[in-house]
């Protein structure tokens, strides 16, 4: 699990593409890119290196292009004979949808505080899950409209008596109850389900065998540029949920899931859980963020505890200080800042032998004599003492933050999980086509060839189902009344 953090232009996508290329031949790869440029660069270079041999494994879908799409199903219909297993699968699908909605609606995240909305919304989703016939996920919000053709169609084909009775009761709501109890749920479900790019991809029943594709080494690149934020989050959450489900049930080949611009797509609980568990199942998740921002300490700690951290040069001093704190394994407890020199002067006493001569006059004439004595003499001395002054941890982190901010492009500070940090240099990701214009043209050529695969289908506009023919009932007074 990896986390690349750095501002635009710091070389983080260059590092990701460089690190990803060696795994192309051995892993399946799924990349989610809210911006097209890094995806375009990766695909064009992959096409240049591998040639047409990569086309059978390559899938590139640009979500804003709805001419040919890969059919998706957000809310699946489970036909399990075991009712408990069926209920479990339905609950997981329902929880997934509420999680996507909660990313944009903070007031809806604690669904316990909104029991009426949760209850009515659950019946709308259950109508799709318990239907005997397939219908588009984009119709789910319309189940909340009383006597709408979609609601009548859901009632007619629902296999769950409780859900069917509740939908019939909703169809009799007064206008006031509709505005208070049904319209809010429709407003919540519309952005993620009735968005045009999502509706196009859910207009047909999916036929793709994704498990077989991943086991065969599929390389899928999903480009989310040019669509609404709600559609981006739905596409991202749907791909993550699918990878997690397939990984937990077992995949034959290891794989890598790359998520770019995670600050934009959002850190979900499903992602935090996947970071802690999917490594065991052979799935590696590489996430890319411009800055570290989390909703709470639980999310932050759960994320950072399970990733290898890659830091290119930083522009924000706070991010640089965070990087220096993470790279504290590079600090040296014995790093010497300078030597402190102390000059000392003292007096040394030394005994010096002195010889004296004497002469005296007496009756016998003059006499001479010599004597020796020891005399203490003070001798001044000057000495210098050197004592090393070590760098404090605070100072080392401060200057290390400066190194992270001033490092040249291509320098990456790496902190592997549970291992010592190190510094590496990454060369610029090449353009084997020589010119950017040529690379862009080859990308479009590759995209058009990939979109001719059978998994890409032309979306359809599903007409609303025609309700069953009305019957006539005899009223009490003998008149005739049309049933609703």
C-alpha positions in Angstrom: 0.0 0.0 0.0 1.4 3.4 -1.0 0.6 7.0 -0.6 2.2 9.6 -2.8 1.8 13.2 -1.5 2.9 16.3 -3.3 1.7 19.5 -5.0 1.1 19.7 -8.8 4.4 19.7 -10.6 6.4 18.0 -7.9 6.7 14.8 -9.9 4.4 12.5 -8.0 2.6 11.2 -11.1 6.0 10.8 -12.7 7.1 8.6 -9.8 3.8 6.6 -10.0 4.1 5.9 -13.7 7.8 4.9 -13.3 7.0 2.6 -10.4 4.0 1.1 -12.2 5.7 0.0 -15.5 7.7 -3.0 -14.0 4.4 -4.6 -12.9 2.6 -4.4 -16.3 3.6 -7.9 -17.2 2.9 -9.7 -13.9 -0.1 -7.8 -12.4 -3.5 -6.7 -13.3 -3.8 -2.9 -13.0 -6.8 -0.7 -12.4 -6.3 3.1 -12.5 -8.8 5.8 -11.6 -7.9 9.3 -12.8 -10.0 12.3 -12.3 -7.6 14.2 -14.5 -6.9 12.9 -18.0 -3.2 14.0 -18.4 -1.5 11.4 -16.2 -3.7 8.6 -17.7 -3.0 9.8 -21.2 0.8 9.8 -20.5 0.7 6.3 -19.0 -1.4 4.7 -21.8 0.5 6.3 -24.6 3.9 5.2 -23.1 2.4 1.7 -22.5 1.3 1.6 -26.1 4.7 2.7 -27.3 6.6 0.0 -25.3 4.2 -2.9 -25.7 2.7 -2.2 -29.1 -0.4 -4.0 -30.2 0.4 -6.8 -27.9 -1.1 -4.9 -25.0 -4.5 -4.2 -26.6 -6.1 -7.5 -25.6 -5.4 -6.7 -22.0 -6.1 -2.9 -22.2 -9.4 -1.2 -21.3 -9.6 2.5 -21.4 -12.9 4.2 -20.6 -13.4 7.9 -20.7 -16.6 8.5 -18.7 -17.6 11.7 -20.5 -17.8 9.7 -23.7 -21.2 8.0 -23.8 -21.1 6.8 -27.4 -19.9 3.3 -26.3 -19.8 2.3 -22.6 -19.2 -0.7 -20.4 -22.5 -1.7 -18.8 -22.5 -1.5 -15.0 -24.9 -2.4 -12.2 -24.8 -0.5 -9.0 -27.6 -2.3 -7.1 -27.5 -5.9 -8.0 -30.4 -8.4 -7.9 -29.4 -11.5 -6.0 -31.3 -14.7 -6.7 -29.9 -16.8 -3.8 -32.0 -19.7 -2.6 -30.7 -19.0 0.9 -32.7 -16.1 2.2 -30.1 -15.1 4.8 -27.3 -15.0 2.2 -29.6 -13.0 -0.1 -30.4 -10.5 2.7 -26.7 -10.2 3.5 -25.8 -9.4 -0.1 -28.7 -6.9 -0.3 -27.7 -5.2 2.9 -24.1 -4.8 1.6 -25.4 -3.2 -1.6 -27.6 -0.8 0.4 -24.8 0.1 2.7 -22.6 0.9 -0.3 -25.2 3.3 -1.8 -25.7 5.1 1.5 -21.9 5.5 1.8 -21.7 7.1 -1.6 -24.5 9.5 -0.7 -23.0 10.3 2.6 -19.7 11.5 1.0 -21.5 14.6 -0.3 -24.3 14.9 2.3 -22.7 15.2 5.7 -26.2 15.6 7.2 -27.1 12.2 5.9 -24.0 10.3 7.2 -25.6 9.4 10.5 -28.7 7.7 9.1 -29.8 6.7 12.6 -30.9 10.2 13.1 -33.0 10.2 10.0 -35.1 7.0 10.3 -37.9 8.0 8.0 -35.6 8.9 5.1 -33.6 5.7 5.7 -36.7 3.6 5.8 -38.3 5.0 2.6 -35.0 5.0 0.7 -34.5 1.4 1.7 -37.8 0.3 0.2 -36.9 2.1 -3.1 -33.6 0.1 -3.3 -35.3 -3.1 -2.2 -37.7 -2.8 -5.0 -34.8 -3.1 -7.4 -33.1 -5.9 -5.4 -36.3 -8.0 -5.1 -37.5 -7.5 -8.7 -38.2 -10.6 -10.8 -37.0 -8.7 -13.9 -34.0 -6.5 -14.5 -34.4 -2.7 -14.8 -32.0 0.2 -14.8 -30.5 1.7 -11.6 -31.4 5.1 -12.9 -35.1 4.3 -12.3 -34.6 3.8 -8.5 -35.3 7.4 -7.5 -38.5 7.3 -9.6 -39.9 4.6 -7.3 -40.5 7.4 -4.9 -43.0 9.1 -7.2 -46.6 7.9 -6.4 -48.3 6.3 -9.4 -45.4 6.9 -11.7 -45.0 4.1 -14.3 -41.7 3.0 -12.7 -43.4 2.7 -9.3 -46.2 0.7 -10.8 -43.7 -1.5 -12.6 -41.8 -2.0 -9.4 -45.0 -3.0 -7.5 -46.0 -5.4 -10.2 -42.6 -7.2 -10.4 -41.6 -7.1 -6.7 -41.2 -10.6 -5.2 -41.2 -9.3 -1.6 -44.7 -8.9 -0.2 -43.6 -6.4 2.5 -41.8 -4.1 0.0 -44.8 -4.3 -2.4 -47.3 -3.4 0.3 -45.2 -0.4 1.4 -44.9 0.9 -2.2 -48.7 0.6 -2.5 -49.1 2.6 0.7 -46.6 5.2 -0.6 -48.7 5.6 -3.8 -51.6 6.9 -1.6 -49.6 9.6 0.2 -51.1 13.1 0.2 -49.2 15.9 -1.5 -47.9 17.1 1.8 -46.6 13.6 2.8 -45.0 13.3 -0.7 -43.0 16.5 -0.2 -42.0 15.7 3.3 -41.3 11.9 3.1 -40.7 10.9 -0.5 -39.3 13.9 -2.3 -36.2 14.2 0.0 -35.2 10.6 -0.8 -35.6 11.2 -4.5 -33.4 14.3 -4.2 -30.7 12.2 -2.5 -30.8 9.4 -5.0 -30.9 11.6 -8.2 -27.3 12.9 -8.2 -25.5 9.5 -8.0 -28.0 7.4 -10.0 -29.7 9.7 -12.6 -26.5 11.5 -13.7 -26.3 11.1 -17.5 -22.9 9.3 -17.5 -24.1 6.9 -14.8 -27.5 6.4 -16.4 -25.8 5.5 -19.7 -23.7 2.9 -18.1 -26.7 1.3 -16.2 -29.0 1.4 -19.2 -28.0 -2.2 -20.2 -27.7 -5.4 -18.2 -24.0 -6.0 -17.6 -22.4 -9.0 -19.3 -18.7 -8.6 -18.5 -16.9 -11.2 -16.5 -14.6 -9.0 -14.5 -13.1 -11.8 -12.4 -11.9 -13.5 -15.6 -10.5 -10.2 -16.9 -8.5 -9.5 -13.8 -7.2 -13.1 -13.7 -6.1 -12.6 -17.3 -4.0 -9.5 -16.4 -6.4 -6.7 -17.4 -5.1 -3.2 -17.5 -8.0 -0.8 -17.0 -7.7 3.0 -17.0 -10.8 5.0 -16.0 -10.8 8.7 -16.8 -13.3 10.8 -14.9 -12.5 14.3 -16.2 -15.4 16.3 -17.5 -18.2 14.8 -15.4 -19.9 16.0 -12.2 -18.4 15.5 -8.8 -21.2 13.1 -7.8 -20.6 10.9 -10.9 -16.9 10.8 -10.2 -17.4 9.6 -6.7 -19.9 7.0 -7.8 -17.5 5.7 -10.4 -14.6 5.6 -7.9 -16.7 4.0 -5.2 -18.1 1.4 -7.6 -14.7 0.3 -8.9 -13.2 0.2 -5.4 -16.2 -1.9 -4.1 -15.9 -4.3 -7.0 -12.2 -4.8 -6.5 -12.6 -5.4 -2.8 -15.4 -7.9 -3.4 -13.5 -9.9 -6.0 -10.3 -9.8 -4.0 -12.0 -11.1 -0.8 -13.5 -14.0 -2.8 -10.1 -14.8 -4.3 -8.2 -13.8 -7.4 -5.5 -15.9 -9.1 -3.3 -13.0 -10.1 -2.0 -10.1 -7.9 -3.0 -6.6 -8.8 -2.6 -2.9 -8.2 -5.4 -0.4 -7.8 -4.2 3.2 -8.5 -6.4 6.1 -7.2 -5.3 9.6 -8.3 -6.5 12.9 -6.7 -7.8 11.2 -3.6 -8.4 14.6 -2.0 -11.1 15.1 -4.7 -12.6 11.6 -4.7 -12.6 11.3 -0.9 -11.3 8.9 1.7 -14.1 6.4 2.4 -14.4 3.9 5.2 -14.3 1.2 2.6 -10.8 2.4 1.4 -9.4 2.6 4.9 -10.6 -1.0 5.6 -9.2 -2.1 2.2 -5.7 -0.6 3.0 -5.6 -2.7 6.2 -6.8 -6.0 4.7 -6.3 -6.4 1.0 -2.5 -6.8 1.1 -3.2 -10.4 2.4 -5.2 -11.1 -0.8 -2.6 -9.9 -3.2 -4.0 -6.5 -3.9 -1.8 -3.4 -3.6 -3.5 0.1 -3.4 -1.5 3.1 -4.6 -3.2 6.4 -3.6 -2.1 9.9 -4.7 -2.9 13.1 -2.8 -1.9 16.7 -3.2 -2.0 17.3 0.6 -2.8 15.4 3.7 -6.4 16.1 4.8 -8.6 13.7 6.7 -12.0 14.2 8.3 -10.9 12.9 11.7 -8.1 11.3 13.6 -9.5 7.8 13.2 -9.5 8.1 9.4 -6.0 9.7 9.4 -4.4 7.1 11.7 -6.1 4.2 10.0 -4.8 5.5 6.6 -1.2 6.4 7.5 -0.6 3.3 9.6 -1.0 1.0 6.6 0.9 2.8 3.7 4.4 3.3 2.4 4.8 7.1 2.2 6.4 8.8 -0.8 7.1 12.5 -0.5 8.4 14.5 -3.5 9.5 18.1 -2.9 6.9 20.0 -1.0 5.7 23.6 -1.3 3.8 24.0 2.0 6.1 24.4 5.1 3.5 22.4 7.2 3.7 19.5 4.7 7.5 19.7 4.7 7.5 19.6 8.5 5.2 16.5 8.4 7.6 14.9 6.0 10.6 15.7 8.2 8.7 14.2 11.2 8.0 11.0 9.2 11.6 10.8 8.0 12.9 11.0 11.5 14.7 7.7 10.9 17.2 9.7 8.9 18.0 11.8 12.0 21.3 11.1 13.8 21.4 11.2 17.5 25.2 11.7 17.4 25.1 14.4 14.7 27.5 17.2 15.8 26.5 20.7 15.2 29.8 22.3 16.3 32.7 21.9 18.7 32.5 24.2 21.7 36.1 25.5 22.5 36.9 26.6 26.1 40.2 28.5 26.8 41.5 28.1 30.2 44.5 29.9 31.9 46.1 28.7 35.1 49.4 29.0 37.0 51.6 26.0 37.5 54.0 26.0 40.5 57.4 24.6 39.7 60.4 24.3 42.2 63.5 25.8 40.7 66.9 25.2 42.1 68.9 28.4 42.7 72.6 28.6 43.5 74.0 31.6 45.4 77.6 32.7 46.0 78.8 34.5 49.1 82.1 36.2 50.1 83.1 37.2 53.7 86.2 38.9 55.2 87.7 37.7 58.5 91.0 37.5 60.4 92.1 34.9 58.1 91.3 36.9 55.1 88.5 36.6 52.6 86.5 33.4 52.2 84.1 32.4 49.5 81.1 30.0 49.6 78.3 28.6 47.5 74.8 27.4 48.4 71.9 25.8 46.6 68.2 26.3 47.5 64.9 25.2 46.0 62.6 28.2 45.2 58.9 27.9 44.1 58.3 29.7 40.7 54.8 30.5 39.2 54.6 29.5 35.5 51.4 30.6 33.6 49.8 28.2 31.1 47.0 28.4 28.5 44.9 25.3 27.4 41.9 24.8 25.1 39.2 22.2 25.7 36.9 21.0 22.9 33.5 19.6 23.6 31.1 18.5 20.8 27.6 20.1 20.8 25.1 17.7 19.3 22.2 18.8 17.0 18.8 18.7 18.8 16.0 16.7 17.3 14.0 19.8 16.8 16.8 21.5 14.9 17.4 18.5 12.7 13.7 18.2 11.8 13.6 21.9 11.0 16.5 21.7 8.6 15.2 18.4 7.2 12.0 20.2 6.3 14.1 22.7 4.5 15.8 19.9 2.6 12.4 18.6 1.6 11.2 22.0 0.3 14.4 22.7 -1.6 15.0 19.3 -3.1 15.2 19.2 -6.9 12.4 17.6 -8.9 12.9 13.9 -9.1 14.0 13.5 -5.4 11.6 11.3 -3.4 11.7 10.8 0.3 10.4 7.3 1.1 9.2 5.9 4.4 8.3 2.2 3.9 5.9 0.7 6.4 7.9 -0.6 9.4 11.2 0.0 7.7 13.9 2.7 7.8 13.4 5.7 5.5 15.6 6.5 2.5 15.9 9.0 -0.3 15.8 8.1 -4.0 16.0 9.9 -7.3 13.5 9.2 -10.1 14.2 10.1 -13.7 11.6 11.9 -15.8 9.1 9.5 -17.2 10.0 9.2 -20.9 7.9 10.0 -24.0 8.9 7.3 -26.4 7.0 8.9 -29.2 9.3 11.9 -29.1 6.7 14.6 -29.3 3.7 15.3 -27.2 1.4 15.8 -30.2 2.4 12.3 -31.5 1.8 10.8 -28.1 -1.7 12.3 -27.9 -2.5 11.1 -31.4 -1.4 7.5 -30.5 -3.5 7.7 -27.3 -6.6 8.6 -29.3 -5.8 5.8 -31.7 -5.4 3.3 -28.9 -8.6 4.5 -27.3 -10.7 4.1 -30.5 -9.3 0.5 -31.0 -10.0 -0.4 -27.4 -13.6 0.9 -27.6 -14.4 -1.6 -30.4 -14.2 -4.5 -27.9 -17.4 -6.4 -27.3 -17.6 -5.2 -23.7 -18.3 -1.7 -25.0 -21.9 -1.3 -26.0 -24.1 1.6 -27.2 -26.2 2.8 -24.3 -30.0 3.0 -24.8 -32.7 5.2 -23.4 -35.0 2.9 -21.6 -38.6 4.0 -22.0 -40.6 3.9 -18.9 -42.6 0.7 -18.6 -46.3 0.9 -19.6 -48.4 0.1 -16.5 -50.8 -2.8 -16.6 -54.2 -2.2 -18.3 -56.7 -0.4 -16.0 -59.7 -2.4 -14.8 -63.1 -1.1 -13.9 -64.7 -1.6 -10.5 -68.4 -1.2 -9.8 -68.9 1.5 -7.2 -71.5 1.2 -4.4 -73.9 3.5 -6.2 -73.9 1.5 -9.4 -71.5 3.8 -11.2 -68.2 2.8 -12.8 -64.9 3.8 -11.3 -61.4 3.5 -12.9 -58.8 1.9 -10.7 -55.7 3.9 -10.2 
